[in-house]
Amino acid sequence: MSEETKQTLNDNIQGVRRRIIEACTKSGRKPDEVRLIAVSKYVDSEIVRAMCDIGISDFGENRIQVAEPKLTQLADLPICWHWIGNLQTNKIRKVVGRFQEFHSVDRIALIESFEDRLEKHPEDRPQEKVPAYLQINVSGEDSKSGFTPEEAEMGGERILQSNHLNWVGLMTMAPHHEDPEKARPVFAKLREIRDSLESKLAVEVPRLSMGMSHDFQVAVEEGATDVRIGTVLYKGIL
């Protein structure tokens, strides 16, 4: 990798971090409350390794066939791998034990499949429980999976019964708009759903995984703890 490419990558990462700080300042939050997850499905192991050198340690993937080479080639690095895409139940065996956090637990059947796999294969859960987020389809778009806001409590009750999943948060994706302000109601609604679930179920659900390249600043202003950033990190590289 050329020094010019490394510099461009560093500039992009620092630019995103500055924007996170700006959003935190505007909303009265601390920047260390927000975790930057680099969506690495666009890039190869060389670029991921360079990003680790710059200080990124959280990476998100959504296709196992794309992720597998990186999981193997970068096994020497202290990376936290996040599964951020739709997950078919028959693919669970390929991702548990290899990814550390799961952001897209979008249906009861998937929780059941996690339970079954992790019960039968305890070697796949190095932690006592595997961190998981319930995906909520706040916008109601047919193209997006997830529990409806009305189903969120049902999903929460089931995951609380899990012996192997640790319910750490909620995740959503807002519709893409040129104006990121139009995503604000979706992010605000997810926070409201989280607050309601905490009250109804007497549980703490601290994390909100929301916000992508085009709208992450608005998401941070509305309480995001995890932003999943891809395209903007690789501007001028891909």
Biotite code that builds the C-alpha atoms (Angstrom):
import biotite.structure as struc

atoms = struc.array([
    struc.Atom([0.000, 0.000, 0.000], chain_id="A", res_id=1, res_name="MET", atom_name="CA", element="C"),
    struc.Atom([1.353, 3.402, -0.964], chain_id="A", res_id=2, res_name="SER", atom_name="CA", element="C"),
    struc.Atom([2.041, 6.108, 1.591], chain_id="A", res_id=3, res_name="GLU", atom_name="CA", element="C"),
    struc.Atom([-0.472, 8.285, -0.231], chain_id="A", res_id=4, res_name="GLU", atom_name="CA", element="C"),
    struc.Atom([-3.206, 5.688, 0.268], chain_id="A", res_id=5, res_name="THR", atom_name="CA", element="C"),
    struc.Atom([-2.305, 5.361, 3.952], chain_id="A", res_id=6, res_name="LYS", atom_name="CA", element="C"),
    struc.Atom([-2.496, 9.116, 4.355], chain_id="A", res_id=7, res_name="GLN", atom_name="CA", element="C"),
    struc.Atom([-5.861, 9.300, 2.625], chain_id="A", res_id=8, res_name="THR", atom_name="CA", element="C"),
    struc.Atom([-7.190, 6.542, 4.856], chain_id="A", res_id=9, res_name="LEU", atom_name="CA", element="C"),
    struc.Atom([-5.903, 8.305, 7.956], chain_id="A", res_id=10, res_name="ASN", atom_name="CA", element="C"),
    struc.Atom([-7.423, 11.604, 6.847], chain_id="A", res_id=11, res_name="ASP", atom_name="CA", element="C"),
    struc.Atom([-10.799, 9.938, 6.268], chain_id="A", res_id=12, res_name="ASN", atom_name="CA", element="C"),
    struc.Atom([-10.780, 8.249, 9.673], chain_id="A", res_id=13, res_name="ILE", atom_name="CA", element="C"),
    struc.Atom([-9.803, 11.426, 11.470], chain_id="A", res_id=14, res_name="GLN", atom_name="CA", element="C"),
    struc.Atom([-12.497, 13.308, 9.564], chain_id="A", res_id=15, res_name="GLY", atom_name="CA", element="C"),
    struc.Atom([-15.165, 10.867, 10.784], chain_id="A", res_id=16, res_name="VAL", atom_name="CA", element="C"),
    struc.Atom([-13.851, 11.107, 14.331], chain_id="A", res_id=17, res_name="ARG", atom_name="CA", element="C"),
    struc.Atom([-14.021, 14.906, 14.198], chain_id="A", res_id=18, res_name="ARG", atom_name="CA", element="C"),
    struc.Atom([-17.623, 14.717, 13.036], chain_id="A", res_id=19, res_name="ARG", atom_name="CA", element="C"),
    struc.Atom([-18.471, 12.361, 15.888], chain_id="A", res_id=20, res_name="ILE", atom_name="CA", element="C"),
    struc.Atom([-16.911, 14.834, 18.320], chain_id="A", res_id=21, res_name="ILE", atom_name="CA", element="C"),
    struc.Atom([-18.921, 17.665, 16.772], chain_id="A", res_id=22, res_name="GLU", atom_name="CA", element="C"),
    struc.Atom([-22.158, 15.696, 17.155], chain_id="A", res_id=23, res_name="ALA", atom_name="CA", element="C"),
    struc.Atom([-21.308, 14.808, 20.745], chain_id="A", res_id=24, res_name="CYS", atom_name="CA", element="C"),
    struc.Atom([-20.521, 18.420, 21.573], chain_id="A", res_id=25, res_name="THR", atom_name="CA", element="C"),
    struc.Atom([-23.810, 19.546, 20.051], chain_id="A", res_id=26, res_name="LYS", atom_name="CA", element="C"),
    struc.Atom([-25.806, 16.986, 22.061], chain_id="A", res_id=27, res_name="SER", atom_name="CA", element="C"),
    struc.Atom([-23.892, 17.217, 25.322], chain_id="A", res_id=28, res_name="GLY", atom_name="CA", element="C"),
    struc.Atom([-22.325, 13.763, 25.090], chain_id="A", res_id=29, res_name="ARG", atom_name="CA", element="C"),
    struc.Atom([-18.804, 12.449, 25.538], chain_id="A", res_id=30, res_name="LYS", atom_name="CA", element="C"),
    struc.Atom([-17.043, 11.204, 22.370], chain_id="A", res_id=31, res_name="PRO", atom_name="CA", element="C"),
    struc.Atom([-15.856, 8.068, 24.138], chain_id="A", res_id=32, res_name="ASP", atom_name="CA", element="C"),
    struc.Atom([-19.518, 7.021, 24.428], chain_id="A", res_id=33, res_name="GLU", atom_name="CA", element="C"),
    struc.Atom([-19.565, 6.393, 20.659], chain_id="A", res_id=34, res_name="VAL", atom_name="CA", element="C"),
    struc.Atom([-17.876, 3.409, 19.051], chain_id="A", res_id=35, res_name="ARG", atom_name="CA", element="C"),
    struc.Atom([-16.816, 3.631, 15.412], chain_id="A", res_id=36, res_name="LEU", atom_name="CA", element="C"),
    struc.Atom([-17.422, 0.347, 13.595], chain_id="A", res_id=37, res_name="ILE", atom_name="CA", element="C"),
    struc.Atom([-15.714, 0.322, 10.218], chain_id="A", res_id=38, res_name="ALA", atom_name="CA", element="C"),
    struc.Atom([-17.783, -1.563, 7.647], chain_id="A", res_id=39, res_name="VAL", atom_name="CA", element="C"),
    struc.Atom([-15.033, -3.522, 5.956], chain_id="A", res_id=40, res_name="SER", atom_name="CA", element="C"),
    struc.Atom([-16.994, -5.472, 3.345], chain_id="A", res_id=41, res_name="LYS", atom_name="CA", element="C"),
    struc.Atom([-15.709, -3.047, 0.712], chain_id="A", res_id=42, res_name="TYR", atom_name="CA", element="C"),
    struc.Atom([-12.005, -3.615, 1.367], chain_id="A", res_id=43, res_name="VAL", atom_name="CA", element="C"),
    struc.Atom([-9.374, -6.329, 1.625], chain_id="A", res_id=44, res_name="ASP", atom_name="CA", element="C"),
    struc.Atom([-7.191, -7.445, 4.512], chain_id="A", res_id=45, res_name="SER", atom_name="CA", element="C"),
    struc.Atom([-4.392, -5.030, 3.645], chain_id="A", res_id=46, res_name="GLU", atom_name="CA", element="C"),
    struc.Atom([-6.618, -2.015, 4.170], chain_id="A", res_id=47, res_name="ILE", atom_name="CA", element="C"),
    struc.Atom([-8.136, -3.446, 7.355], chain_id="A", res_id=48, res_name="VAL", atom_name="CA", element="C"),
    struc.Atom([-4.645, -4.002, 8.727], chain_id="A", res_id=49, res_name="ARG", atom_name="CA", element="C"),
    struc.Atom([-3.708, -0.420, 7.886], chain_id="A", res_id=50, res_name="ALA", atom_name="CA", element="C"),
    struc.Atom([-6.841, 0.813, 9.661], chain_id="A", res_id=51, res_name="MET", atom_name="CA", element="C"),
    struc.Atom([-5.850, -1.181, 12.737], chain_id="A", res_id=52, res_name="CYS", atom_name="CA", element="C"),
    struc.Atom([-2.483, 0.584, 12.663], chain_id="A", res_id=53, res_name="ASP", atom_name="CA", element="C"),
    struc.Atom([-4.362, 3.901, 12.695], chain_id="A", res_id=54, res_name="ILE", atom_name="CA", element="C"),
    struc.Atom([-6.381, 2.829, 15.727], chain_id="A", res_id=55, res_name="GLY", atom_name="CA", element="C"),
    struc.Atom([-9.581, 1.176, 14.483], chain_id="A", res_id=56, res_name="ILE", atom_name="CA", element="C"),
    struc.Atom([-10.334, -2.112, 16.253], chain_id="A", res_id=57, res_name="SER", atom_name="CA", element="C"),
    struc.Atom([-14.030, -2.707, 15.447], chain_id="A", res_id=58, res_name="ASP", atom_name="CA", element="C"),
    struc.Atom([-15.024, -3.968, 12.007], chain_id="A", res_id=59, res_name="PHE", atom_name="CA", element="C"),
    struc.Atom([-18.398, -4.954, 10.573], chain_id="A", res_id=60, res_name="GLY", atom_name="CA", element="C"),
    struc.Atom([-19.186, -7.534, 7.901], chain_id="A", res_id=61, res_name="GLU", atom_name="CA", element="C"),
    struc.Atom([-22.440, -8.847, 6.437], chain_id="A", res_id=62, res_name="ASN", atom_name="CA", element="C"),
    struc.Atom([-21.419, -11.613, 4.023], chain_id="A", res_id=63, res_name="ARG", atom_name="CA", element="C"),
    struc.Atom([-19.531, -14.599, 5.353], chain_id="A", res_id=64, res_name="ILE", atom_name="CA", element="C"),
    struc.Atom([-17.910, -15.462, 2.033], chain_id="A", res_id=65, res_name="GLN", atom_name="CA", element="C"),
    struc.Atom([-16.425, -11.948, 1.880], chain_id="A", res_id=66, res_name="VAL", atom_name="CA", element="C"),
    struc.Atom([-15.439, -11.924, 5.544], chain_id="A", res_id=67, res_name="ALA", atom_name="CA", element="C"),
    struc.Atom([-13.799, -15.360, 5.776], chain_id="A", res_id=68, res_name="GLU", atom_name="CA", element="C"),
    struc.Atom([-10.461, -14.471, 4.144], chain_id="A", res_id=69, res_name="PRO", atom_name="CA", element="C"),
    struc.Atom([-10.089, -11.477, 6.452], chain_id="A", res_id=70, res_name="LYS", atom_name="CA", element="C"),
    struc.Atom([-10.985, -13.476, 9.550], chain_id="A", res_id=71, res_name="LEU", atom_name="CA", element="C"),
    struc.Atom([-8.158, -15.871, 8.688], chain_id="A", res_id=72, res_name="THR", atom_name="CA", element="C"),
    struc.Atom([-5.555, -13.419, 7.422], chain_id="A", res_id=73, res_name="GLN", atom_name="CA", element="C"),
    struc.Atom([-6.035, -10.974, 10.312], chain_id="A", res_id=74, res_name="LEU", atom_name="CA", element="C"),
    struc.Atom([-6.289, -13.495, 13.141], chain_id="A", res_id=75, res_name="ALA", atom_name="CA", element="C"),
    struc.Atom([-3.134, -12.039, 14.702], chain_id="A", res_id=76, res_name="ASP", atom_name="CA", element="C"),
    struc.Atom([-4.819, -8.671, 15.316], chain_id="A", res_id=77, res_name="LEU", atom_name="CA", element="C"),
    struc.Atom([-6.999, -7.723, 18.325], chain_id="A", res_id=78, res_name="PRO", atom_name="CA", element="C"),
    struc.Atom([-10.077, -7.073, 16.185], chain_id="A", res_id=79, res_name="ILE", atom_name="CA", element="C"),
    struc.Atom([-13.655, -7.167, 17.423], chain_id="A", res_id=80, res_name="CYS", atom_name="CA", element="C"),
    struc.Atom([-15.700, -8.481, 14.505], chain_id="A", res_id=81, res_name="TRP", atom_name="CA", element="C"),
    struc.Atom([-19.331, -7.350, 14.326], chain_id="A", res_id=82, res_name="HIS", atom_name="CA", element="C"),
    struc.Atom([-21.950, -9.171, 12.251], chain_id="A", res_id=83, res_name="TRP", atom_name="CA", element="C"),
    struc.Atom([-24.157, -6.396, 10.875], chain_id="A", res_id=84, res_name="ILE", atom_name="CA", element="C"),
    struc.Atom([-26.213, -8.022, 8.129], chain_id="A", res_id=85, res_name="GLY", atom_name="CA", element="C"),
    struc.Atom([-29.139, -10.329, 7.653], chain_id="A", res_id=86, res_name="ASN", atom_name="CA", element="C"),
    struc.Atom([-28.349, -13.794, 8.949], chain_id="A", res_id=87, res_name="LEU", atom_name="CA", element="C"),
    struc.Atom([-29.985, -16.975, 7.694], chain_id="A", res_id=88, res_name="GLN", atom_name="CA", element="C"),
    struc.Atom([-30.422, -19.639, 10.340], chain_id="A", res_id=89, res_name="THR", atom_name="CA", element="C"),
    struc.Atom([-28.461, -22.158, 8.287], chain_id="A", res_id=90, res_name="ASN", atom_name="CA", element="C"),
    struc.Atom([-25.427, -19.836, 8.306], chain_id="A", res_id=91, res_name="LYS", atom_name="CA", element="C"),
    struc.Atom([-25.190, -19.508, 12.089], chain_id="A", res_id=92, res_name="ILE", atom_name="CA", element="C"),
    struc.Atom([-22.657, -22.306, 12.311], chain_id="A", res_id=93, res_name="ARG", atom_name="CA", element="C"),
    struc.Atom([-20.348, -20.270, 10.057], chain_id="A", res_id=94, res_name="LYS", atom_name="CA", element="C"),
    struc.Atom([-20.412, -17.075, 12.104], chain_id="A", res_id=95, res_name="VAL", atom_name="CA", element="C"),
    struc.Atom([-20.737, -17.974, 15.788], chain_id="A", res_id=96, res_name="VAL", atom_name="CA", element="C"),
    struc.Atom([-17.339, -18.275, 17.391], chain_id="A", res_id=97, res_name="GLY", atom_name="CA", element="C"),
    struc.Atom([-15.852, -16.079, 14.669], chain_id="A", res_id=98, res_name="ARG", atom_name="CA", element="C"),
    struc.Atom([-17.758, -12.842, 15.244], chain_id="A", res_id=99, res_name="PHE", atom_name="CA", element="C"),
    struc.Atom([-17.840, -11.265, 18.682], chain_id="A", res_id=100, res_name="GLN", atom_name="CA", element="C"),
    struc.Atom([-21.042, -9.191, 18.445], chain_id="A", res_id=101, res_name="GLU", atom_name="CA", element="C"),
    struc.Atom([-24.269, -9.581, 16.466], chain_id="A", res_id=102, res_name="PHE", atom_name="CA", element="C"),
    struc.Atom([-26.205, -6.450, 15.520], chain_id="A", res_id=103, res_name="HIS", atom_name="CA", element="C"),
    struc.Atom([-29.015, -7.974, 13.459], chain_id="A", res_id=104, res_name="SER", atom_name="CA", element="C"),
    struc.Atom([-31.006, -10.377, 15.608], chain_id="A", res_id=105, res_name="VAL", atom_name="CA", element="C"),
    struc.Atom([-34.215, -9.702, 13.741], chain_id="A", res_id=106, res_name="ASP", atom_name="CA", element="C"),
    struc.Atom([-36.650, -12.524, 14.595], chain_id="A", res_id=107, res_name="ARG", atom_name="CA", element="C"),
    struc.Atom([-37.508, -15.100, 17.221], chain_id="A", res_id=108, res_name="ILE", atom_name="CA", element="C"),
    struc.Atom([-36.427, -18.000, 14.992], chain_id="A", res_id=109, res_name="ALA", atom_name="CA", element="C"),
    struc.Atom([-32.913, -16.559, 14.855], chain_id="A", res_id=110, res_name="LEU", atom_name="CA", element="C"),
    struc.Atom([-32.714, -16.356, 18.652], chain_id="A", res_id=111, res_name="ILE", atom_name="CA", element="C"),
    struc.Atom([-33.795, -20.001, 18.808], chain_id="A", res_id=112, res_name="GLU", atom_name="CA", element="C"),
    struc.Atom([-31.130, -20.973, 16.290], chain_id="A", res_id=113, res_name="SER", atom_name="CA", element="C"),
    struc.Atom([-28.430, -19.173, 18.273], chain_id="A", res_id=114, res_name="PHE", atom_name="CA", element="C"),
    struc.Atom([-29.584, -20.971, 21.404], chain_id="A", res_id=115, res_name="GLU", atom_name="CA", element="C"),
    struc.Atom([-29.482, -24.354, 19.725], chain_id="A", res_id=116, res_name="ASP", atom_name="CA", element="C"),
    struc.Atom([-26.040, -23.864, 18.182], chain_id="A", res_id=117, res_name="ARG", atom_name="CA", element="C"),
    struc.Atom([-24.430, -22.385, 21.289], chain_id="A", res_id=118, res_name="LEU", atom_name="CA", element="C"),
    struc.Atom([-25.910, -25.036, 23.542], chain_id="A", res_id=119, res_name="GLU", atom_name="CA", element="C"),
    struc.Atom([-24.508, -27.819, 21.394], chain_id="A", res_id=120, res_name="LYS", atom_name="CA", element="C"),
    struc.Atom([-21.181, -26.071, 20.685], chain_id="A", res_id=121, res_name="HIS", atom_name="CA", element="C"),
    struc.Atom([-19.966, -24.236, 23.810], chain_id="A", res_id=122, res_name="PRO", atom_name="CA", element="C"),
    struc.Atom([-16.589, -23.750, 22.137], chain_id="A", res_id=123, res_name="GLU", atom_name="CA", element="C"),
    struc.Atom([-18.298, -21.144, 19.914], chain_id="A", res_id=124, res_name="ASP", atom_name="CA", element="C"),
    struc.Atom([-18.923, -18.820, 22.854], chain_id="A", res_id=125, res_name="ARG", atom_name="CA", element="C"),
    struc.Atom([-15.598, -17.732, 24.376], chain_id="A", res_id=126, res_name="PRO", atom_name="CA", element="C"),
    struc.Atom([-17.507, -15.206, 26.472], chain_id="A", res_id=127, res_name="GLN", atom_name="CA", element="C"),
    struc.Atom([-20.064, -16.290, 29.050], chain_id="A", res_id=128, res_name="GLU", atom_name="CA", element="C"),
    struc.Atom([-22.734, -14.886, 26.736], chain_id="A", res_id=129, res_name="LYS", atom_name="CA", element="C"),
    struc.Atom([-22.528, -13.494, 23.206], chain_id="A", res_id=130, res_name="VAL", atom_name="CA", element="C"),
    struc.Atom([-23.441, -9.779, 22.864], chain_id="A", res_id=131, res_name="PRO", atom_name="CA", element="C"),
    struc.Atom([-26.524, -9.320, 20.678], chain_id="A", res_id=132, res_name="ALA", atom_name="CA", element="C"),
    struc.Atom([-28.714, -6.462, 19.471], chain_id="A", res_id=133, res_name="TYR", atom_name="CA", element="C"),
    struc.Atom([-32.359, -6.737, 18.541], chain_id="A", res_id=134, res_name="LEU", atom_name="CA", element="C"),
    struc.Atom([-32.914, -5.252, 15.093], chain_id="A", res_id=135, res_name="GLN", atom_name="CA", element="C"),
    struc.Atom([-36.000, -3.034, 15.000], chain_id="A", res_id=136, res_name="ILE", atom_name="CA", element="C"),
    struc.Atom([-37.583, -2.004, 11.694], chain_id="A", res_id=137, res_name="ASN", atom_name="CA", element="C"),
    struc.Atom([-38.540, 1.461, 12.876], chain_id="A", res_id=138, res_name="VAL", atom_name="CA", element="C"),
    struc.Atom([-39.253, 2.847, 9.408], chain_id="A", res_id=139, res_name="SER", atom_name="CA", element="C"),
    struc.Atom([-41.582, -0.018, 8.463], chain_id="A", res_id=140, res_name="GLY", atom_name="CA", element="C"),
    struc.Atom([-39.963, -0.488, 5.054], chain_id="A", res_id=141, res_name="GLU", atom_name="CA", element="C"),
    struc.Atom([-40.656, -3.842, 3.430], chain_id="A", res_id=142, res_name="ASP", atom_name="CA", element="C"),
    struc.Atom([-37.044, -4.004, 2.266], chain_id="A", res_id=143, res_name="SER", atom_name="CA", element="C"),
    struc.Atom([-35.758, -4.022, 5.843], chain_id="A", res_id=144, res_name="LYS", atom_name="CA", element="C"),
    struc.Atom([-35.957, -6.904, 8.282], chain_id="A", res_id=145, res_name="SER", atom_name="CA", element="C"),
    struc.Atom([-36.419, -6.703, 12.019], chain_id="A", res_id=146, res_name="GLY", atom_name="CA", element="C"),
    struc.Atom([-39.009, -6.699, 14.757], chain_id="A", res_id=147, res_name="PHE", atom_name="CA", element="C"),
    struc.Atom([-41.698, -4.071, 14.351], chain_id="A", res_id=148, res_name="THR", atom_name="CA", element="C"),
    struc.Atom([-41.840, -1.513, 17.174], chain_id="A", res_id=149, res_name="PRO", atom_name="CA", element="C"),
    struc.Atom([-44.914, -3.364, 18.427], chain_id="A", res_id=150, res_name="GLU", atom_name="CA", element="C"),
    struc.Atom([-43.012, -6.680, 18.470], chain_id="A", res_id=151, res_name="GLU", atom_name="CA", element="C"),
    struc.Atom([-39.967, -5.251, 20.262], chain_id="A", res_id=152, res_name="ALA", atom_name="CA", element="C"),
    struc.Atom([-41.218, -6.203, 23.724], chain_id="A", res_id=153, res_name="GLU", atom_name="CA", element="C"),
    struc.Atom([-41.853, -9.771, 22.592], chain_id="A", res_id=154, res_name="MET", atom_name="CA", element="C"),
    struc.Atom([-38.341, -9.970, 21.179], chain_id="A", res_id=155, res_name="GLY", atom_name="CA", element="C"),
    struc.Atom([-36.926, -8.497, 24.353], chain_id="A", res_id=156, res_name="GLY", atom_name="CA", element="C"),
    struc.Atom([-38.731, -11.004, 26.543], chain_id="A", res_id=157, res_name="GLU", atom_name="CA", element="C"),
    struc.Atom([-37.406, -13.906, 24.476], chain_id="A", res_id=158, res_name="ARG", atom_name="CA", element="C"),
    struc.Atom([-33.802, -12.751, 24.391], chain_id="A", res_id=159, res_name="ILE", atom_name="CA", element="C"),
    struc.Atom([-33.875, -12.164, 28.147], chain_id="A", res_id=160, res_name="LEU", atom_name="CA", element="C"),
    struc.Atom([-34.674, -15.856, 28.524], chain_id="A", res_id=161, res_name="GLN", atom_name="CA", element="C"),
    struc.Atom([-31.640, -16.805, 26.453], chain_id="A", res_id=162, res_name="SER", atom_name="CA", element="C"),
    struc.Atom([-28.936, -18.832, 28.139], chain_id="A", res_id=163, res_name="ASN", atom_name="CA", element="C"),
    struc.Atom([-26.303, -17.815, 25.621], chain_id="A", res_id=164, res_name="HIS", atom_name="CA", element="C"),
    struc.Atom([-27.092, -14.341, 24.246], chain_id="A", res_id=165, res_name="LEU", atom_name="CA", element="C"),
    struc.Atom([-26.448, -11.147, 26.179], chain_id="A", res_id=166, res_name="ASN", atom_name="CA", element="C"),
    struc.Atom([-28.959, -8.492, 25.099], chain_id="A", res_id=167, res_name="TRP", atom_name="CA", element="C"),
    struc.Atom([-26.853, -5.339, 24.931], chain_id="A", res_id=168, res_name="VAL", atom_name="CA", element="C"),
    struc.Atom([-28.816, -3.053, 22.625], chain_id="A", res_id=169, res_name="GLY", atom_name="CA", element="C"),
    struc.Atom([-31.073, -2.243, 19.703], chain_id="A", res_id=170, res_name="LEU", atom_name="CA", element="C"),
    struc.Atom([-30.162, -1.700, 16.069], chain_id="A", res_id=171, res_name="MET", atom_name="CA", element="C"),
    struc.Atom([-31.946, 0.001, 13.190], chain_id="A", res_id=172, res_name="THR", atom_name="CA", element="C"),
    struc.Atom([-31.345, 1.350, 9.698], chain_id="A", res_id=173, res_name="MET", atom_name="CA", element="C"),
    struc.Atom([-32.968, 4.563, 8.566], chain_id="A", res_id=174, res_name="ALA", atom_name="CA", element="C"),
    struc.Atom([-34.173, 5.105, 4.983], chain_id="A", res_id=175, res_name="PRO", atom_name="CA", element="C"),
    struc.Atom([-31.535, 6.768, 2.827], chain_id="A", res_id=176, res_name="HIS", atom_name="CA", element="C"),
    struc.Atom([-32.240, 10.474, 2.255], chain_id="A", res_id=177, res_name="HIS", atom_name="CA", element="C"),
    struc.Atom([-30.041, 13.139, 0.759], chain_id="A", res_id=178, res_name="GLU", atom_name="CA", element="C"),
    struc.Atom([-30.948, 15.241, 3.788], chain_id="A", res_id=179, res_name="ASP", atom_name="CA", element="C"),
    struc.Atom([-29.777, 13.316, 6.886], chain_id="A", res_id=180, res_name="PRO", atom_name="CA", element="C"),
    struc.Atom([-32.184, 15.320, 9.055], chain_id="A", res_id=181, res_name="GLU", atom_name="CA", element="C"),
    struc.Atom([-34.987, 13.210, 7.602], chain_id="A", res_id=182, res_name="LYS", atom_name="CA", element="C"),
    struc.Atom([-33.489, 10.206, 9.403], chain_id="A", res_id=183, res_name="ALA", atom_name="CA", element="C"),
    struc.Atom([-33.739, 11.900, 12.804], chain_id="A", res_id=184, res_name="ARG", atom_name="CA", element="C"),
    struc.Atom([-37.272, 10.668, 13.633], chain_id="A", res_id=185, res_name="PRO", atom_name="CA", element="C"),
    struc.Atom([-36.172, 7.054, 13.065], chain_id="A", res_id=186, res_name="VAL", atom_name="CA", element="C"),
    struc.Atom([-33.227, 7.399, 15.441], chain_id="A", res_id=187, res_name="PHE", atom_name="CA", element="C"),
    struc.Atom([-35.277, 9.248, 18.034], chain_id="A", res_id=188, res_name="ALA", atom_name="CA", element="C"),
    struc.Atom([-37.933, 6.524, 17.845], chain_id="A", res_id=189, res_name="LYS", atom_name="CA", element="C"),
    struc.Atom([-35.386, 3.764, 18.442], chain_id="A", res_id=190, res_name="LEU", atom_name="CA", element="C"),
    struc.Atom([-34.186, 5.571, 21.553], chain_id="A", res_id=191, res_name="ARG", atom_name="CA", element="C"),
    struc.Atom([-37.791, 5.885, 22.739], chain_id="A", res_id=192, res_name="GLU", atom_name="CA", element="C"),
    struc.Atom([-38.370, 2.166, 22.131], chain_id="A", res_id=193, res_name="ILE", atom_name="CA", element="C"),
    struc.Atom([-35.234, 1.359, 24.129], chain_id="A", res_id=194, res_name="ARG", atom_name="CA", element="C"),
    struc.Atom([-36.362, 3.563, 27.027], chain_id="A", res_id=195, res_name="ASP", atom_name="CA", element="C"),
    struc.Atom([-39.802, 1.953, 26.995], chain_id="A", res_id=196, res_name="SER", atom_name="CA", element="C"),
    struc.Atom([-38.350, -1.570, 26.997], chain_id="A", res_id=197, res_name="LEU", atom_name="CA", element="C"),
    struc.Atom([-36.060, -0.762, 29.878], chain_id="A", res_id=198, res_name="GLU", atom_name="CA", element="C"),
    struc.Atom([-39.056, 0.432, 31.879], chain_id="A", res_id=199, res_name="SER", atom_name="CA", element="C"),
    struc.Atom([-41.446, -2.377, 30.942], chain_id="A", res_id=200, res_name="LYS", atom_name="CA", element="C"),
    struc.Atom([-38.961, -5.220, 31.272], chain_id="A", res_id=201, res_name="LEU", atom_name="CA", element="C"),
    struc.Atom([-36.894, -3.803, 34.168], chain_id="A", res_id=202, res_name="ALA", atom_name="CA", element="C"),
    struc.Atom([-33.650, -4.239, 32.260], chain_id="A", res_id=203, res_name="VAL", atom_name="CA", element="C"),
    struc.Atom([-30.767, -2.078, 31.035], chain_id="A", res_id=204, res_name="GLU", atom_name="CA", element="C"),
    struc.Atom([-30.260, -2.000, 27.274], chain_id="A", res_id=205, res_name="VAL", atom_name="CA", element="C"),
    struc.Atom([-27.363, 0.439, 27.004], chain_id="A", res_id=206, res_name="PRO", atom_name="CA", element="C"),
    struc.Atom([-26.389, 0.382, 23.343], chain_id="A", res_id=207, res_name="ARG", atom_name="CA", element="C"),
    struc.Atom([-28.010, 1.859, 20.228], chain_id="A", res_id=208, res_name="LEU", atom_name="CA", element="C"),
    struc.Atom([-26.471, 0.730, 16.950], chain_id="A", res_id=209, res_name="SER", atom_name="CA", element="C"),
    struc.Atom([-27.658, 3.270, 14.390], chain_id="A", res_id=210, res_name="MET", atom_name="CA", element="C"),
    struc.Atom([-26.212, 5.660, 11.857], chain_id="A", res_id=211, res_name="GLY", atom_name="CA", element="C"),
    struc.Atom([-24.233, 5.053, 8.670], chain_id="A", res_id=212, res_name="MET", atom_name="CA", element="C"),
    struc.Atom([-21.998, 7.151, 6.425], chain_id="A", res_id=213, res_name="SER", atom_name="CA", element="C"),
    struc.Atom([-24.689, 9.593, 5.317], chain_id="A", res_id=214, res_name="HIS", atom_name="CA", element="C"),
    struc.Atom([-26.484, 10.142, 8.630], chain_id="A", res_id=215, res_name="ASP", atom_name="CA", element="C"),
    struc.Atom([-24.234, 9.133, 11.527], chain_id="A", res_id=216, res_name="PHE", atom_name="CA", element="C"),
    struc.Atom([-23.931, 12.635, 12.984], chain_id="A", res_id=217, res_name="GLN", atom_name="CA", element="C"),
    struc.Atom([-27.695, 12.872, 13.396], chain_id="A", res_id=218, res_name="VAL", atom_name="CA", element="C"),
    struc.Atom([-27.694, 9.377, 14.910], chain_id="A", res_id=219, res_name="ALA", atom_name="CA", element="C"),
    struc.Atom([-25.047, 10.395, 17.451], chain_id="A", res_id=220, res_name="VAL", atom_name="CA", element="C"),
    struc.Atom([-27.094, 13.467, 18.374], chain_id="A", res_id=221, res_name="GLU", atom_name="CA", element="C"),
    struc.Atom([-30.031, 11.126, 19.038], chain_id="A", res_id=222, res_name="GLU", atom_name="CA", element="C"),
    struc.Atom([-28.051, 8.760, 21.232], chain_id="A", res_id=223, res_name="GLY", atom_name="CA", element="C"),
    struc.Atom([-26.169, 6.287, 19.018], chain_id="A", res_id=224, res_name="ALA", atom_name="CA", element="C"),
    struc.Atom([-23.460, 4.366, 20.834], chain_id="A", res_id=225, res_name="THR", atom_name="CA", element="C"),
    struc.Atom([-22.343, 2.438, 17.750], chain_id="A", res_id=226, res_name="ASP", atom_name="CA", element="C"),
    struc.Atom([-22.123, 3.918, 14.261], chain_id="A", res_id=227, res_name="VAL", atom_name="CA", element="C"),
    struc.Atom([-21.519, 1.630, 11.285], chain_id="A", res_id=228, res_name="ARG", atom_name="CA", element="C"),
    struc.Atom([-19.418, 3.586, 8.797], chain_id="A", res_id=229, res_name="ILE", atom_name="CA", element="C"),
    struc.Atom([-18.312, 2.372, 5.395], chain_id="A", res_id=230, res_name="GLY", atom_name="CA", element="C"),
    struc.Atom([-18.245, 4.499, 2.249], chain_id="A", res_id=231, res_name="THR", atom_name="CA", element="C"),
    struc.Atom([-16.966, 7.727, 3.747], chain_id="A", res_id=232, res_name="VAL", atom_name="CA", element="C"),
    struc.Atom([-13.935, 5.950, 5.212], chain_id="A", res_id=233, res_name="LEU", atom_name="CA", element="C"),
    struc.Atom([-12.761, 4.843, 1.793], chain_id="A", res_id=234, res_name="TYR", atom_name="CA", element="C"),
    struc.Atom([-13.295, 8.021, -0.195], chain_id="A", res_id=235, res_name="LYS", atom_name="CA", element="C"),
    struc.Atom([-10.432, 8.486, -2.613], chain_id="A", res_id=236, res_name="GLY", atom_name="CA", element="C"),
    struc.Atom([-9.252, 4.885, -2.126], chain_id="A", res_id=237, res_name="ILE", atom_name="CA", element="C"),
    struc.Atom([-11.820, 2.698, -3.853], chain_id="A", res_id=238, res_name="LEU", atom_name="CA", element="C"),
])
